[in-house]
Amino acid sequence: MTKRTKTSTKKSKVSVADQVEKDEKYFEDKEVGKGTQKKYKEVLKQLKETKEEFKEFKETWNLLQNNKEEVIILPKESSEISEATAVAVISDWHVEEEVRSGPAIKNNRYNLEIAKKRSEKFFQKTVSLIKKEQQGVKITNLLIPILGDMITARPHEENLETCLLLPADAILYAETLLVSGIKFILAQTDLQITIVCHVGNHPRITKKVHHATETGNSLETLLYHALAQNFKLEPRVKFQIASEYHSFMKVYDTKIRFHHGHKINYNGGVGGLTIPVNKAIAQWNKINPVDLDIFGHFHTYMSMKNFIANGSLIGYNAFALSIKADWDVPRQAFFLIDKKHGVSVNIPIILDDK
């Protein structure tokens, strides 16, 4: 009889402690898995919601894109063309006075040659600005107020030291510059030119200003009549030579008062030039109301609603310092008077040596 052999399978024995540790890890991993699965389901849910929202946004955007109107800017077509008169103001050239550079006047310099160069620049820039503005508005008329102090002459003893020409020679020099400039405008444009002339307080032959006979005692009266004689055969040029301190003109609906400015009482002050100017205008308007005053004298450019103070060609000098005028670069006023809106474009012409 054969003996049956008994085979026994040996199982590895695991200690109780190891088994407990293994079970703990199993259940721990299982819990983590449950958490991860829960988070993953939440992410999928949010992604689905986002896709739905984006789909709605895209549909709305496509709808807007299909229905929007393209904005096209077209050139203005109108049978009525805007119209304006150009105004280029001349005053306070003091052509024969020498200004020597110094810190008190911010190193301004002036002499006969500089006066010539600045005057040429003034007429050249006047033409350039008019042609530029004619691209958008009809301009056929140019108003040139010449408001005095074209020469310094010798009203004060100190002017004997600062003037490079005698008064008569200075008047002839100023005439030469003005005639040349007016001829330049005539050659470069088709404009009708009106020139309004006023004397200043400097070129007088009396020691003090004689209020009632000021124009008859001014060398500038000779200058203006000589200018008028130069252009007497030119149909495009008209002169209005003032015989009193004020003269008046209406440009469309804008009434203008012209004067040199020396009868405005100003000797410095915290409020600057505006306070004495507005006081003077208020008094003058009681007699003859206007919309706009144009004057020079103070060598300082200023443009306000009811007045335009012209600058100068000579720039800041000892005289400007003495009357406590604000410092300013050499410049002259240029602006348009619109047929409907009055003073519109306002671009002072800078005349420094650069």
C-alpha positions in Angstrom: 0.0 0.0 0.0 1.3 3.2 -1.0 1.4 6.0 1.6 -0.3 9.2 0.7 2.1 12.1 1.1 0.5 15.1 2.7 1.5 18.4 1.0 1.2 21.5 3.2 1.2 25.1 1.8 3.1 27.4 4.0 1.6 30.9 4.3 3.8 33.8 5.2 2.9 35.0 8.5 2.2 38.8 8.9 2.3 40.2 12.3 -0.8 41.9 13.7 0.9 45.2 13.8 2.0 45.1 10.1 -1.5 44.1 9.1 -3.1 47.0 11.0 -0.6 49.5 9.4 -1.4 48.0 5.9 -5.2 48.3 6.5 -4.9 51.9 7.7 -3.0 52.8 4.5 -5.6 51.1 2.4 -8.5 52.9 3.9 -6.6 56.2 3.9 -6.0 55.9 0.1 -9.6 55.0 -0.4 -10.7 58.2 1.3 -8.3 60.3 -0.7 -9.6 58.7 -3.8 -13.2 59.5 -2.8 -12.1 63.2 -2.3 -10.3 63.4 -5.6 -13.2 61.9 -7.4 -15.6 64.4 -5.8 -13.3 67.3 -6.8 -13.0 65.9 -10.3 -16.8 65.7 -10.7 -17.0 69.4 -9.4 -14.4 70.5 -12.0 -16.3 68.7 -14.8 -19.5 70.4 -13.7 -17.9 73.9 -13.7 -16.4 73.2 -17.1 -19.7 72.2 -18.5 -21.3 75.4 -17.2 -18.5 77.5 -18.6 -18.9 75.9 -22.1 -22.6 76.7 -22.0 -22.0 80.3 -21.0 -19.3 80.7 -23.7 -21.8 79.2 -26.3 -24.4 81.8 -25.3 -21.8 84.6 -25.5 -20.6 83.5 -28.9 -24.1 83.4 -30.2 -24.8 86.9 -28.9 -21.5 88.2 -30.3 -22.2 86.7 -33.7 -25.6 88.3 -33.7 -24.1 91.7 -32.9 -21.5 91.3 -35.6 -24.0 90.4 -38.2 -26.3 93.3 -37.3 -23.9 96.1 -36.6 -23.7 99.1 -39.0 -20.3 100.2 -40.3 -19.5 103.9 -39.3 -18.3 105.8 -42.4 -17.2 109.5 -42.1 -18.1 111.3 -45.3 -16.8 114.8 -46.3 -19.3 117.5 -45.5 -21.4 118.5 -48.5 -23.0 121.9 -48.1 -24.0 124.6 -50.6 -23.1 127.2 -47.9 -19.3 127.7 -47.6 -18.0 129.2 -44.4 -16.5 132.7 -44.9 -14.0 134.6 -42.8 -11.7 137.7 -43.0 -8.1 137.4 -42.0 -6.6 140.0 -39.6 -2.8 140.5 -39.3 -1.9 143.2 -36.8 1.2 145.4 -37.0 2.4 147.6 -34.2 5.5 148.5 -32.1 8.2 147.7 -34.6 10.5 150.5 -33.4 12.6 149.8 -36.5 15.6 152.0 -35.8 16.0 151.3 -32.0 18.9 149.2 -30.9 18.3 146.7 -28.1 21.4 145.3 -26.5 21.3 141.8 -25.0 21.1 141.7 -21.2 19.6 139.6 -18.4 16.9 142.2 -17.5 15.3 141.7 -20.9 16.1 138.0 -21.2 18.8 138.6 -23.7 16.7 140.1 -26.5 18.6 141.8 -29.3 17.4 144.2 -31.9 18.9 146.4 -34.6 18.2 147.5 -38.2 19.1 144.1 -39.7 17.0 142.1 -37.2 14.1 144.5 -37.8 14.3 143.7 -41.5 14.5 139.9 -41.0 11.6 139.9 -38.5 9.4 142.0 -40.8 10.0 139.7 -43.7 9.2 136.7 -41.5 5.9 138.4 -40.5 4.7 138.9 -44.0 5.8 135.4 -45.1 4.0 133.7 -42.1 0.9 135.8 -42.7 0.7 134.5 -46.3 1.4 130.9 -45.1 -1.3 131.0 -42.4 -3.9 132.5 -44.8 -3.2 129.8 -47.4 -3.5 127.1 -44.7 -6.8 128.5 -43.4 -8.2 128.8 -46.9 -8.2 125.0 -47.1 -11.3 125.0 -44.7 -12.8 128.4 -45.1 -13.3 131.0 -47.8 -11.0 134.0 -47.3 -11.0 136.8 -49.8 -10.2 139.8 -47.5 -7.3 140.7 -45.3 -7.4 143.4 -42.7 -4.1 144.9 -41.6 -4.3 147.3 -38.7 -1.1 149.3 -38.4 -1.4 150.6 -34.9 1.6 152.8 -34.3 5.1 153.1 -32.9 6.6 151.9 -36.1 9.6 154.0 -35.2 10.9 155.1 -31.8 11.9 158.7 -32.9 13.2 160.8 -29.9 10.4 161.7 -27.5 12.8 161.1 -24.6 16.4 162.1 -24.2 17.6 158.5 -23.7 16.4 157.7 -27.3 19.3 159.8 -28.6 21.5 157.0 -27.4 19.4 154.0 -28.5 18.2 155.1 -32.0 20.4 154.1 -35.0 18.7 156.5 -37.4 17.4 160.0 -37.3 13.5 160.2 -37.2 13.0 161.1 -40.9 15.4 158.3 -42.0 13.6 155.9 -39.6 10.3 156.7 -41.2 11.7 156.0 -44.7 13.1 152.7 -43.4 9.7 151.7 -41.9 8.0 152.7 -45.2 10.4 150.5 -47.2 9.7 147.5 -45.0 5.9 148.0 -45.2 5.8 148.6 -48.9 7.9 145.5 -49.5 5.6 143.4 -47.3 2.4 144.6 -48.8 3.7 143.9 -52.3 4.7 140.4 -51.2 1.1 139.7 -50.1 -0.3 141.1 -53.3 2.0 138.9 -55.4 1.4 135.7 -53.3 -2.4 136.0 -53.0 -5.6 137.3 -54.6 -6.8 139.0 -51.4 -8.4 142.4 -51.1 -6.4 144.3 -48.5 -7.8 147.0 -46.1 -5.2 148.8 -44.0 -6.2 150.7 -40.9 -3.6 153.2 -39.7 -3.1 154.7 -36.2 -0.3 156.8 -34.7 1.6 155.7 -31.6 2.9 157.8 -28.8 6.6 157.6 -29.7 6.9 159.2 -33.1 5.6 162.6 -32.0 7.3 165.9 -32.6 6.1 167.4 -29.3 7.6 166.8 -25.9 4.3 165.4 -24.5 1.3 163.9 -26.3 -1.2 166.6 -27.4 -4.5 164.7 -27.1 -6.5 166.9 -29.4 -3.8 167.3 -32.1 -2.0 164.0 -31.7 -2.2 162.8 -35.3 -1.1 166.1 -36.7 2.0 166.1 -34.5 3.1 162.5 -35.4 5.6 161.5 -38.0 3.6 158.4 -38.5 0.9 160.5 -40.2 3.4 161.2 -42.9 4.3 157.5 -43.1 0.7 156.4 -43.6 -0.1 158.9 -46.3 3.1 158.0 -48.1 2.0 154.3 -48.0 -1.4 155.3 -49.4 0.4 157.1 -52.2 2.5 154.0 -53.0 -0.7 152.0 -53.6 -3.1 154.6 -55.0 -3.2 152.8 -58.3 -3.7 149.3 -56.7 -7.4 148.5 -56.7 -6.9 145.7 -54.2 -5.6 147.9 -51.4 -7.7 150.4 -49.4 -6.5 152.7 -46.6 -8.4 154.0 -43.5 -6.1 156.6 -41.8 -7.4 157.6 -38.4 -7.6 161.3 -37.5 -8.5 160.6 -33.8 -7.4 158.3 -31.1 -10.1 155.8 -31.9 -11.3 154.5 -35.3 -14.1 151.9 -36.0 -14.9 149.3 -38.5 -17.5 146.6 -38.8 -16.4 143.2 -40.2 -19.6 141.2 -40.8 -21.4 141.5 -37.4 -18.3 142.2 -35.4 -17.8 145.9 -34.5 -14.1 146.7 -33.9 -12.4 149.7 -32.2 -8.8 150.3 -33.2 -6.2 152.4 -31.2 -2.5 152.3 -30.2 -3.2 151.6 -26.5 -1.3 154.4 -24.8 -4.5 155.9 -23.3 -5.1 152.8 -21.2 -3.6 153.6 -17.8 -1.4 150.8 -16.7 1.6 150.9 -14.5 1.9 147.3 -13.4 -0.3 145.5 -10.9 -1.3 142.2 -9.5 -4.2 141.7 -11.9 -2.0 142.4 -14.9 -3.2 144.2 -18.1 -6.7 142.9 -18.1 -8.0 145.1 -15.3 -7.1 148.5 -16.7 -8.0 147.4 -20.2 -11.5 146.2 -19.2 -12.0 149.5 -17.2 -11.1 151.6 -20.2 -13.3 149.5 -22.6 -16.3 149.7 -20.2 -16.0 153.5 -20.2 -15.5 153.8 -24.0 -18.4 151.4 -24.6 -20.7 153.9 -22.8 -20.1 156.3 -25.7 -19.7 153.9 -28.6 -20.1 150.2 -27.8 -18.1 147.6 -29.7 -17.5 143.9 -29.7 -13.7 143.9 -29.9 -10.8 146.3 -29.2 -7.5 145.9 -31.0 -4.4 147.8 -29.8 -0.7 147.5 -29.1 1.7 149.7 -27.0 2.4 147.2 -24.2 4.7 144.9 -26.2 2.8 142.0 -24.8 0.4 139.7 -26.8 -2.9 138.9 -25.1 -6.1 137.6 -26.6 -9.4 137.8 -24.7 -13.0 137.7 -25.6 -13.4 141.5 -25.9 -9.9 142.6 -26.8 -6.7 141.6 -28.5 -3.5 143.3 -27.3 -0.8 143.0 -30.0 2.8 142.1 -29.3 5.8 143.8 -30.8 8.5 143.3 -33.4 11.3 144.8 -31.2 10.5 142.4 -28.4 11.0 143.1 -24.7 13.2 146.2 -24.1 13.9 149.0 -21.5 10.6 150.7 -22.4 8.5 147.5 -21.8 10.4 147.0 -18.5 9.7 150.6 -17.4 5.9 150.3 -17.9 6.0 146.9 -16.1 4.7 145.0 -19.1 4.8 141.2 -18.9 7.8 139.7 -20.7 6.9 138.4 -24.1 8.7 137.1 -27.2 8.6 139.2 -30.4 5.2 138.5 -32.0 2.3 139.9 -33.8 -1.4 139.0 -33.7 -3.1 136.9 -36.5 -6.7 135.7 -36.3 -9.8 135.2 -38.4 -13.2 136.9 -38.0 -15.8 134.3 -39.0 -18.9 135.6 -40.7 -21.2 133.8 -38.3 -19.1 133.3 -35.1 -16.8 136.3 -34.8 -13.2 135.8 -33.8 -12.4 132.1 -34.4 -8.9 131.0 -35.3 -6.3 132.9 -33.2 -2.6 132.2 -34.0 0.0 134.8 -33.0 3.0 135.0 -35.4 6.2 134.3 -33.4 9.1 136.5 -34.8 12.1 135.4 -32.8 15.4 134.9 -34.5 15.4 131.1 -34.7 
